[in-house]
Amino acid sequence: QVLFVAVNCWWNQGKCRKQKHFFYFPVIHLYHQSFGPIEYKGPMSAVYIEKFVRRVMTPLLYISSRSKLLDFLSNYEPGVVGYFEFNASPQPPGYLTFFTSALHSLKKDYLGTIRFGVITDKRVAEEISLEHSGTVYLHRHANTSLVYPKDILNFTAENICKWALENREMLIRWLRPHGGKSLLLNNELKKGPALLIFLPYNPLAEIHPLLDEITKVALEYHKCNKSQAAEPDLQHLGGDTDSPAFDSSVTDAHLKLSETFSITKYPCCNTVVLPQWHSISRTHNVCELCVNQTLGVKPDKVHVPHCNFLEIEAALDSFYLQEHTFFQVLSNTIECSNFLSFYSPFSYYTACCRTVNRHFLSFISSEKTIFQTPKVAFSSHGKKENTQFSIPHIEDRNCFIPDLNISNINITGLSCRTNKTLNLYLLDSNLFWIYAERLGASRSTHLKEFAAIVDMKEEVHYVLDQNQPLIGPTLENFIKNFSVLYSPLKRHLVDDPAVHVQEQRVITEVTTSTFQEVVFWSDQSVLLLYYAQWCGFCASLNHVFIQLARLLPPENFTVARIDVTRNDLPWEFMTDHLPTILFFPHQRKEQSMKFPEDLPVNLPNLLKFILHHSSFSSSEPCTKECQHKESVLQQGHIFHLEREIQKLRSEISALHQAHEQLEAQLSEARREEQRLQQQKHTLEKQHKTLQLHSEQLQATYDQKNQELLEMAEKLQELADASENLLKENALLRILVASREGKLQSKDEIKEPLQSEQTLSEDDSASPSTATATLEEKRTDNIDTLETEHSSGNRTE
């Protein structure tokens, strides 16, 4: 089904390296027929890669029945549904565009957070009110679902994908850091408090019970309005009878109020706690400021309102201009007032306040007693005022709506009823458990499930107890405890795991777990040094603090230090400057003093600083007993210092003796140096003489070498002449041997000639005889001359 191809893009002469410029390896590109490349940027794990490949293979999910439609819409991921009637060949108009938009979504968001589905059955499409073929529907859980506006935007794959990405609803988001340097976590945590949930996740598993439970909690947390219009399709499909908030039991007053206002169904509210009206008062005025859009003057087209930060800011500005009217509110009733918007004629602001005691703002009664009253009285304080157009406090709707009873701290819609709204994030603990350990998770746990709330603005984070199971009710309680005004959650502080056993040291090493015990609970005065491992100047102060710890009596003073990079401290003891020195005097630990930064950190200044702040200071006159104790303490300090001074004097005398010995050793070393200098001069003279002698020997060597070269040339000439003579001698031997062979053959020929000559003489004498005789003599003479010539050559 899928062709896997590996390309070596590292070879600098290859075609890939010349055309592509990658910043990291490996790079995975997916091509769906002619569409691509779709880059995969997820974890380098087989299951994740397979999940992504399968999603690219089938970017559209076929929804064939009502149950499958319900499953599709119930998923926590945003869903885009397209309705197409397949009664034309080969496919209906717009289907390929919708198919390509799903691929564009995977290309822009590699996590694949948007699910694309297609419906071909008209009866199934009618369940979500889709009537015309080619309609694209974006489902949202907490907000109104949308239909793609074909009359405004062109029906293209890019526009559909952009529209879905801009209007999608993110209840939960997966975080998958790639392991390199990035601002992923920083950008997400800067948006506000975040709930990080670590759970073991298998992308190829068919069911995820824990993820479904977390999704249910997230959906309830973000469901700010439980009206029928919020999720008509899911309620109609699933038959959820609990979701409608406005049922038959709603009171007539509330119905009349709703009809009169005709406000939108999603008001944006912000809780404001005014300061107490008197310095000794223990009461607060708590107000709920809501931004509402009226439909009294209806424009041409009213879209679903989206409350943004600018509207809240404008509402707060308008409220603060008239907040003095709520300072003197001391009543058991709720005081409400309306303010017109300065920016839009279709908006106004509603502020409802009530006086509460400070002790009521606790975990149990924070949302139970503030606005719970059977009697609501509306008063007007602004210019535009009318009691019949007042809206009760958003948390007081339980007076009118029985289903919205908040006395039991319901999590439904809690994200819109608190200023501490949480963003929910999921991380795969199989891949990113190191982040959980940094947040405080136990390393020895076998079940890698963990949850923590991180608030960067407040510089705190809270950890869910790992002894509790990570289930829906546990997460709900965790979110509720964080959302209340005075949270009972205990801030988690990072402790240095390297220091477990406190050894007997001159300077005590303090960690997060031992801070209270060493600094506050001890009956000694404590001098604490804040340092870090990267602080070089902090390390240079160690010898000063070691001397100080030896000078101070150990039964009354403790010299300690703490590494601020490996330990967390309460905010009142944090510092942004290193090194920082704090002194906690005995019995007055809350009156800690900071060592002045303009003074040099040395032993005399530290002693003066400690002795100055160690004396008891009180507004009450010191009694005789107090003076006696102080004098005894001072005498003890003086006696201890005198002993230390005696020790120092003995050390100084020992240092003087050592100095004299060192002076004697230095004089001996100087004499030795002079002797070595003389030896050096003698050696330099000998070196010069040897250098001259070496030059003479070099000249003689060059001369002899030249002579040897000349002799070698002469010997070479003699060798060449000898070789030539040998060659000529060999030739002469060959000539002699050939000549001897010829002479021997001639002797053999003469004998038959002589016999023939004798026969001719007996018969007759003829002229030819004389001629033959002459020829024979001539031949003999020639042979004689050749023999003589060869004999001469042999002699030479």
Secondary structure as the mmCIF struct_conf table of DSSP 4:
data_model
#
loop_
_struct_conf.conf_type_id
_struct_conf.id
_struct_conf.beg_label_comp_id
_struct_conf.beg_label_asym_id
_struct_conf.beg_label_seq_id
_struct_conf.end_label_comp_id
_struct_conf.end_label_asym_id
_struct_conf.end_label_seq_id
TURN_TY1_P TURN_TY1_P1 ASN A 12 GLN A 13
BEND BEND1 GLY A 14 GLY A 14
HELX_RH_AL_P HELX_RH_AL_P1 LYS A 15 GLN A 19
BEND BEND2 PHE A 23 PHE A 25
STRN STRN1 ILE A 28 HIS A 32
TURN_TY1_P TURN_TY1_P2 GLN A 33 SER A 34
STRN STRN2 PHE A 35 TYR A 40
BEND BEND3 GLY A 42 GLY A 42
BEND BEND4 MET A 44 MET A 44
HELX_RH_AL_P HELX_RH_AL_P2 ALA A 46 MET A 57
STRN STRN3 LEU A 60 ILE A 63
BEND BEND5 SER A 65 SER A 65
HELX_RH_AL_P HELX_RH_AL_P3 ARG A 66 SER A 74
BEND BEND6 ASN A 75 GLU A 77
STRN STRN4 GLY A 79 TYR A 83
BEND BEND7 ALA A 88 PRO A 90
TURN_TY1_P TURN_TY1_P3 PRO A 93 GLY A 94
HELX_RH_AL_P HELX_RH_AL_P4 TYR A 95 LYS A 108
TURN_TY1_P TURN_TY1_P4 TYR A 110 LEU A 111
BEND BEND8 ILE A 114 ILE A 114
STRN STRN5 ARG A 115 ILE A 119
HELX_RH_AL_P HELX_RH_AL_P5 LYS A 122 GLU A 126
TURN_TY1_P TURN_TY1_P5 GLU A 127 SER A 129
BEND BEND9 HIS A 132 HIS A 132
TURN_TY1_P TURN_TY1_P6 SER A 133 GLY A 134
STRN STRN6 THR A 135 HIS A 139
BEND BEND10 HIS A 141 ASN A 143
STRN STRN7 LEU A 146 VAL A 147
TURN_TY1_P TURN_TY1_P7 LYS A 150 ILE A 152
BEND BEND11 LEU A 153 LEU A 153
HELX_RH_AL_P HELX_RH_AL_P6 ALA A 157 ASN A 167
BEND BEND12 LEU A 171 LEU A 171
STRN STRN8 ILE A 172 TRP A 174
BEND BEND13 GLY A 179 LYS A 181
HELX_RH_AL_P HELX_RH_AL_P7 LEU A 184 LEU A 189
TURN_TY1_P TURN_TY1_P8 LYS A 190 LYS A 191
BEND BEND14 GLY A 192 GLY A 192
STRN STRN9 ALA A 194 LEU A 199
TURN_TY1_P TURN_TY1_P9 PRO A 203 LEU A 204
BEND BEND15 GLU A 206 GLU A 206
HELX_RH_AL_P HELX_RH_AL_P8 PRO A 209 HIS A 222
BEND BEND16 SER A 227 SER A 227
TURN_TY1_P TURN_TY1_P10 GLN A 228 ALA A 230
BEND BEND17 GLU A 231 GLU A 231
HELX_RH_AL_P HELX_RH_AL_P9 PRO A 232 GLY A 238
TURN_TY1_P TURN_TY1_P11 GLY A 239 GLY A 239
BEND BEND18 THR A 241 SER A 243
BEND BEND19 ALA A 245 PHE A 246
TURN_TY1_P TURN_TY1_P12 SER A 248 SER A 249
HELX_RH_AL_P HELX_RH_AL_P10 ASP A 252 PHE A 261
BEND BEND20 LYS A 265 LYS A 265
STRN STRN10 CYS A 268 LEU A 274
HELX_LH_PP_P HELX_LH_PP_P1 PRO A 275 GLN A 276
BEND BEND21 TRP A 277 HIS A 278
TURN_TY1_P TURN_TY1_P13 SER A 279 ILE A 280
STRN STRN11 THR A 283 GLN A 293
BEND BEND22 GLY A 296 VAL A 297
BEND BEND23 ASP A 300 ASP A 300
HELX_LH_PP_P HELX_LH_PP_P2 HIS A 303 PRO A 305
HELX_RH_AL_P HELX_RH_AL_P11 PHE A 309 LEU A 321
TURN_TY1_P TURN_TY1_P14 GLN A 322 GLN A 322
HELX_RH_3T_P HELX_RH_3T_P1 GLU A 323 PHE A 326
TURN_TY1_P TURN_TY1_P15 PHE A 327 GLN A 328
BEND BEND24 ASN A 332 THR A 333
HELX_LH_PP_P HELX_LH_PP_P3 ILE A 334 ILE A 334
STRN STRN12 GLU A 335 LEU A 340
BEND BEND25 PHE A 342 TYR A 343
TURN_TY1_P TURN_TY1_P16 PRO A 345 PHE A 346
STRN STRN13 SER A 347 ASN A 357
HELX_RH_3T_P HELX_RH_3T_P2 ARG A 358 PHE A 360
BEND BEND26 LEU A 361 SER A 362
TURN_TY1_P TURN_TY1_P17 PHE A 363 LYS A 368
BEND BEND27 THR A 369 PHE A 371
BEND BEND28 PRO A 374 PRO A 374
BEND BEND29 GLY A 382 LYS A 384
HELX_RH_3T_P HELX_RH_3T_P3 THR A 387 PHE A 389
HELX_RH_3T_P HELX_RH_3T_P4 ILE A 394 CYS A 399
TURN_TY1_P TURN_TY1_P18 PHE A 400 PHE A 400
HELX_RH_3T_P HELX_RH_3T_P5 PRO A 402 LEU A 404
TURN_TY1_P TURN_TY1_P19 SER A 407 ASN A 408
TURN_TY1_P TURN_TY1_P20 THR A 412 GLY A 413
HELX_RH_3T_P HELX_RH_3T_P6 LEU A 414 CYS A 416
BEND BEND30 ARG A 417 ARG A 417
BEND BEND31 ASN A 419 LYS A 420
HELX_LH_PP_P HELX_LH_PP_P4 THR A 421 LEU A 422
STRN STRN14 ASN A 423 ASP A 428
HELX_RH_AL_P HELX_RH_AL_P12 SER A 429 LEU A 439
TURN_TY1_P TURN_TY1_P21 GLY A 440 GLY A 440
TURN_TY1_P TURN_TY1_P22 ARG A 443 SER A 444
BEND BEND32 HIS A 446 LEU A 447
STRN STRN15 PHE A 450 ASP A 455
TURN_TY1_P TURN_TY1_P23 MET A 456 GLU A 459
STRN STRN16 VAL A 460 VAL A 463
TURN_TY1_P TURN_TY1_P24 GLN A 466 ASN A 467
BEND BEND33 GLN A 468 GLN A 468
BEND BEND34 ILE A 471 ILE A 471
HELX_RH_AL_P HELX_RH_AL_P13 GLY A 472 SER A 483
BEND BEND35 VAL A 484 TYR A 486
HELX_LH_PP_P HELX_LH_PP_P5 LEU A 489 HIS A 492
TURN_TY1_P TURN_TY1_P25 PRO A 497 ALA A 498
BEND BEND36 VAL A 501 VAL A 501
BEND BEND37 VAL A 506 ILE A 507
STRN STRN17 THR A 508 VAL A 510
TURN_TY1_P TURN_TY1_P26 THR A 512 THR A 514
HELX_RH_AL_P HELX_RH_AL_P14 PHE A 515 PHE A 515
HELX_RH_PI_P HELX_RH_PI_P1 GLN A 516 PHE A 520
BEND BEND38 TRP A 521 GLN A 524
STRN STRN18 SER A 525 TYR A 531
TURN_TY1_P TURN_TY1_P27 GLN A 533 TRP A 534
HELX_RH_AL_P HELX_RH_AL_P15 GLY A 536 SER A 540
TURN_TY1_P TURN_TY1_P28 LEU A 541 LEU A 541
HELX_RH_AL_P HELX_RH_AL_P16 ASN A 542 LEU A 551
BEND BEND39 LEU A 552 LEU A 552
TURN_TY1_P TURN_TY1_P29 PRO A 554 ASN A 556
STRN STRN19 PHE A 557 ASP A 563
TURN_TY1_P TURN_TY1_P30 VAL A 564 ARG A 566
HELX_RH_3T_P HELX_RH_3T_P7 TRP A 571 PHE A 573
BEND BEND40 ASP A 576 PRO A 579
STRN STRN20 THR A 580 PHE A 584
TURN_TY1_P TURN_TY1_P31 HIS A 586 GLN A 587
TURN_TY1_P TURN_TY1_P32 LYS A 589 GLU A 590
BEND BEND41 GLN A 591 GLN A 591
STRN STRN21 MET A 593 LYS A 594
HELX_LH_PP_P HELX_LH_PP_P6 PHE A 595 PRO A 596
TURN_TY1_P TURN_TY1_P33 GLU A 597 ASP A 598
BEND BEND42 LEU A 599 LEU A 599
HELX_RH_AL_P HELX_RH_AL_P17 LEU A 603 SER A 614
BEND BEND43 SER A 615 SER A 615
BEND BEND44 SER A 619 GLU A 620
HELX_LH_PP_P HELX_LH_PP_P7 PRO A 621 CYS A 622
HELX_RH_AL_P HELX_RH_AL_P18 LYS A 624 ASP A 763
HELX_RH_AL_P HELX_RH_AL_P19 PRO A 767 THR A 795
#
